[in-house]
Amino acid sequence: MNFLPVDFDKLDTNAIFSKYGWIMSSERKIHPVNHVGKIIRKPVNLAIIDRPAEIFQMVQRIYSNAALNCVPRSYNTSYNLTKSEIAFESIGGHTNLVCAILDEALNFFYGYSFATSQNFTIDGYPHAVLMEVARSHDLAEARYGDKADNGSTNPEEKFNLEFEYLKWYFSTYPASLEHEKAQILKLFQEMESQSSQTGQMLYLADKVAALFITLYLDSLKHSPMLTPSSPVASERDKDEMKRCDRSYDGAYKASEMWAVDYFIERKFADMDETLFFTALIVMMTLVIRGRWYNWRKDCYPKN
């Protein structure tokens, strides 16, 4: 099975880049980039937003990482664990994708040498701490399972369980790492509350990873889909379905539902002050779907 069905070298980049430019110009009109107000530090590579070829290459790298989430290990079939030729995303696969997106974000904000330098984020975190939070943010799900992020779960209870588990997990680290452990737990809290610039970056990387895997699965022709009558469909799910451009015999693609969630329902895009994560979503959507969403276009000024 080919887990990289999209050949980026054969795409009509002229058409994609033209659409990308118009969409990002429209996004700026409803969400102006403010370099004086909330943004504490201007991203080192801010100009990349206006260079679609570089965003395209970032998306190509992220797409390649998303593919790994679905490639089964060879022994799964040879040792009779399963006969399926595809491994649908695990929590570990999701973590892999979050880390890939986070590294792209860090390159954007702090430059390509950030991971190998002794530099810190604007709020004082080294690369190792960020990546440890990304790697560990869903560790508790090994004990408690994955809960649907669709409004049906109490977020405070979920966070408390996760935080207690992480405190136990990091208590197994050597005492010499007390400072690092404290930083990791502090940043995990800031990620949950989106109360710092780095916490917001981690939070958005997590949400974008969830959206990206559904777009990737669309490219594999294995689209995750849901109907309004499904017993697991939450009220938020149903609201998202109502906004979608189209259904497929009464079912709706998760990729579009979760885009509605990101931009409209929970307005995660409003947290994206530089439009970096928005740029990734726009480009990935154009690569996979070839067009942008009408419901999002309706948000743009008419002139």
N, C-alpha and C positions, 0 to 999 in steps of 0.2 A: 504493500500500500504506500502511495506517495503522500507523505505528511506535509509536503510543501507544494500544494496544488497551484498557488499563485506564483507565476514567474514574473518577478518584479522587473526583469530586464526586458520583458515584452509588453509591458503596460504602456498605454498612451500617456506619457508623463506630461506632455503639453496640455492635454485636456484636463488631467488631474490637477496640475499646478494652477491652471487658470481658475478652475472651480475653487480650489483651496484659497487663492488670493481673494476672490470675491467674498467667500464665507468668512474668512478671518477679518476682512475689512468691515463686514457687517457685525461680527462679534464685537469688534472694538467700539462700534457705535452704541451698543447697548451695555457694554462693560468696558469703559475706557481704561487703558493702562495708566495708572497713576504712579509716577516715579518719585513723587514728592511726599505723598501722604502716607499710606499704610506700609508701603514697601520700605523696609529698613535699609536694604542693600540692593543696589541695582545688579541684576544677574550679569555675570561675566560675559555670557554668550547670548544676551538678549536679542541681538540682531538675527539670530538663527530663525526666529519666528517669521521673519520676512524673507527667508531663503528656503523655499519649499523643497528644493533638492536635498537639503540636509535633514529636514523633518522626515522626508520620504525615506532616507537611509536609516534614520532612527527607527521608524516604523518597521522597516525591513528586518532590523536586528531584533526588535521586540517580537515580531511575527515568528521569527525563527525560534526564539525562546518559548513562545506559546506552543509551537509544534511539539516541543519536548514533553509538554504536559500530557500528551496523548499517545506517545510512542511507548508501547509495552516492552518490557524486558523480554529477551528471547526465551528465558526459562519458563515464563508464564504459560506458554503453550506446550513446550517440550516436556515440562514436568507436570502437565495436566492440571494446571490451576484454572485455566480458562481456554476457550477456543476462539475468543474474540480477538480480532486483529487490531483493535483500538482500545486504549485504556483511557476512559474518560477522566477528567481532571480530578486529582486527589488534592487534599489540603497541602501536601508537599509540593505538588505541581503549581498550585496557586502561589505558594511562598516563593518558588523559583521565579515566577513571573513578576511578582511584586519587587523582588530584588533587582531584576533586569530593568524595570521601569524606574525604580529609585535611582539606580546608577546613572541612567540617562538624565534624570532630573538634577542630580548633583553635578554632572558635567555641565549642564546648562547654567546652573546658579553659580557654581564655584570654579569652573574650568576643568579641563581634562586631567589635570595633575592632582586633583583633590584626593583621590583614593590612595595615591602613593606619597603624598606630602604630609607634613606635620600640621597642616592647617585645620581650623575648626570652623563650624558653621557660625552664622551670625549670633546664635544663642549658645555657642560654646561646646558643641558636640563634635568629636572626631569621627572619621568615616567608620571606624570599627564599631562604635556604639550604634550608629544609625543602622548598619547592616545587621547587628545583633538583634535590634528591635524588630526589623523587618523579618528576620528568620524565625524569631520566637513569638511573634504577635498572635499566632493561632495555635501555639503548642498545646494549650488547654483543651483543644478539640479532640486530642487523642484520648482524653479522659471523658469529656462530656459530649462529644459529637459536634457536628456542624449544625448550627441553628440558622434557619432561613432569615436573610436580612430583608424582609418584606413587610415589616411593621407588625408581625405577629409575635415577636419575641420582646420581652422586657429588656431594654438595653442596659439598664442599671444593674439588674440581676446578672446579666450575661457578663458585663465588665467585672463585677465583683468576683465572680467565679474565676474568670481569666486572670485577674490580678493576684488572687490568692494562690493560684497554681504557679504563676510566674515567680512569686516570692519564694515558694518552696523550691522551684527549679533552680533559681539562682543562689539559693542557700547552699547548694551542693558545690558551688565554685569556691576556690581557695580564699582564705581571709585576706590575702594580699591584693585581691581584686575588689575590695569593698567599695572603693570610689567608683569603679566602672559599673559595678552592680547597681549602685545608687543612681548613677546616670541613666542606665538602661530602664530602670523602673520609673524614674521621673519622666523620661521621654515617652515611655509607653502610656503614661497617664496623659501627657500632652497630646499624644496622637489621638487618644480617645476623645479628649475635650477640644481638640483643635486650638489649643491655647497658646501655641508658639508657632513661629514660622516653620521650624523643622517638623513639629508635630503635624501641622497642616500638610506639609509635603508628604509625609508618610501616609497620612490618612487618604490623600488624593491618589497616591500611587496604589494603594489597596483598592480603592473604588474603580480606578481606571483598569487595573488588572482584571477585575471581574467583568467589566464591559468588553475588554479586549478578547478574552477567551471565548465569549459568545460570538463575536465577529469572526474569530479564527474558525470556530466550529461551523459557522455559516459557509466559510470557504471550503470546508471538508464535506459539505452537503450532509452534515449531521446537526442541523440547527436545533437547539433546545427550544421547545415551544410549550405554550400553556393556553388553555381555554378559560373563558370566564366561568364556566360551569364546573371547573375542576375543584374537587374538595380541598385542595391545598392552596387555591388562589385566595390571597388576602384582599382586603379592600383596596390597599395601595396597588396591588397587581391589577385589579379591575379598573382602577382609575387610569393606570398607565395604558392599558389596552384600549381604552376609549380614545386616547390621543393618537394612537399609532396610525400611520398612513394607510396601512392595509392589514388584512388578515389572510390566512391561508386555510381555506375551508373552515373558518371559524376559530382557528388557532393563531396565536401571535408569537413572533420571534422574541426570544429573550434579549437579543442584541438591540432591538428597537425599544422594547419595554425598559431596559436598563439605561438606555440613552435618555428616554423621557424622564426616568427617575433622576438621572445625573443633572440634567439641564432644567427640568420643570418642577418635578415633585419635591425633591429635596434640595434643589438648587446648589449642588456641590460646585458648579461652575462659578458661582459668585465668590468662592474662596480662592479661585485661581487668578490671582491678581495680575500675573504676567501673561496669562493666556497660554502658558506652555502646555499644560495638560489638555486644554481645549484643542490646541494645534495637533497634538497626537491623535486625539479622538477623531477630529475632522479628517485628517489624512488617512487613518486606518479605515474609516468608513468609506471614503472615496475609493480606496484601493479595493475593498471587498465588495461594496454595493455599486460603486460607480456614480452615486448621486447622494445628495444631502437630504435631510428630512424636511418635509413640507411644514410640519408643525413647528420646527425650529425657525424656518424661514419666516413664518407668520409673526415671530417675535421681533423681526428686524424692521427698522424704519422704512417707509415706503419710498422715501426720496434720498 
